[in-house]
Amino acid sequence: MPDAVVLTQYGPPDVLVWQEVPVAEPGPSQVRIRVKAAGVSPTDPKIRRGDLADVFRLPPNAVLGFEGAGVVDAIGESVVGIRVGDEVASFLPGLGGYGEYVLASSWTLKPPSVSWADAAALPASAEAALGVLKQLKVVSGETLLILGAGGSVGMIANQLAVSWGVVVIGAASSQDQDLVRSLGGIPVAYGKDLASQVKEITPSVDAVFDAAGKGAVADAVELVGRRDKIISLADEHASEFGAALSVPTPERAPEALDQTMPLLASGHLRLRRQRLIPMAEAAEAHRLLEKGEVHEKLVLEAP
């Protein structure tokens, strides 16, 4: 039997246990992927702790992981255009990436020039970046504030928005200021004076994309007249300020991976630097995230 990192209950990282799980067969319109690598999202620890239990209702012994890359191992009925042995990356709104095998309902071929780690790091971040940009309806000439512009999602959102002609102001840690600037954004630092820093650049912004969930939504409200133009990915208290919390769904940006994979392969899209961790040590990956000392995208390598 294959192994996977199972969420045995809500709680600290130790509730993630590497154990045997049944082999799942692909249903109609599904493929089974033998996972090579899986990305770890900053949202994953929130799900593990139960902070988002009202949004993500997980079955017993759920397997986390919104994104993965690997080799197609089996194909369900009605699936066309893909073969056993093809290398793919997949966004997994139903989770499951922290395992040796996962069922996927959508996938994108991995170009040979894209590494397994990059392929695993792209799907969820690209889907979130493009999905929220679409929900915010930002257009050329508008000004967008990205909270967490140096993170995995923020970097992609920054690059996509700039390519559309949007002016991006990126809130990031001090060590990511040059990174934000290199991606075409205008960097500002987190802190009590975040709103005043932005106002020194522009009196107001047209939209705010909170990709960090660090409690800066109150500053966003001060900077945007319309609260429907503020969307957070991970701040469970966003609704207290009238802002929306956006969660992964199959409908949010189904085209994201197809759109961004060629950009990644051609060198026109940069991803956050990665740190590889054995999949069986997913609990340690969660500990690193919660300490707040990780400055890379964490990627789990399958055995």
C-alpha positions, 0 to 999 in steps of 0.5 A: 500500500502507498503512504501519505501524510494523514491529518489524524485530528486538528491540532499541532504539527504532530497530528500529521502522521506518515502512514499507509493509505488505500490505493484510490482508483480514478473515476470518470474524468480523473487521472491518478498521479504518482507524486514526485513533489508537493507544495506546502501552502501557508494555508495548510497549517491553518487547515491543520489547526482547524482555524478554517474548519468552517470553510474546509470541512475535512473527512476523517484522515484527510490528506492535505496538499493543494498542489502536486506534480508527478507521473500519470499512473492510471486514467479514468473513463472519458479522459482524453489527451493524456497518457500513462507516463505523462509528466503533469502538475495539478491544482488539487482543490480537494486536497491530497497532495501530501501522498505518494498517489493523488487523484486529479480532475485537472492537470497541465503537462510539465515541460521538460525544462521545468523541475519537479520542485517548480512544477509542484510549487506553481499550481496553488500559488498560480491559481490563487494569484490569478483567481483573486486578481480576477475577483478584484477585477483590476485593470490597466492603469489601476493601483493594486496593493499586495500584502505579502508581495514577496511570498509565493502567491504575491510574487506571481500576482505581482508579475501578472498584474504588472504585465497587465499594466496595473501599478503594484505596491507591494508590502513585504518584509525588509529582506524582500524589498529588492525582490518586489522592486525587481518584479516591477512593484513599488515596495513598502514595509509592514508595520504600524505606518503601512497605510501612511507609506502607501499614502506617500506614493498615492492617496488611495488604491483601487484594490487590495490583495491580501496574500499574507493573512498577517492582520493588515486588512484594517490598513487596507480598509483605510486605503480603499473606499470599497470593501468589495475591492479587498480580498484576503487569502488567509486572514480568517478575521477579514470579514470583521472588516467587511473584506472577503475571504477567497478560498480555492474552488475549481471555478476560481481560476481553472485556466491558471496553470495552463496560463502560467506553466508556459511563462515559467518554462520560458523564464518569463515567470519567477517563483519563490526560492524553494526548500525541499523536505522529505514528504514523510517530514511534513510535520517539520515543514509545518513547524518551520512555517509556524515559526515564521522563519522560513523565507522559501517555498517549502516543497515535499519530495515523495520517496 
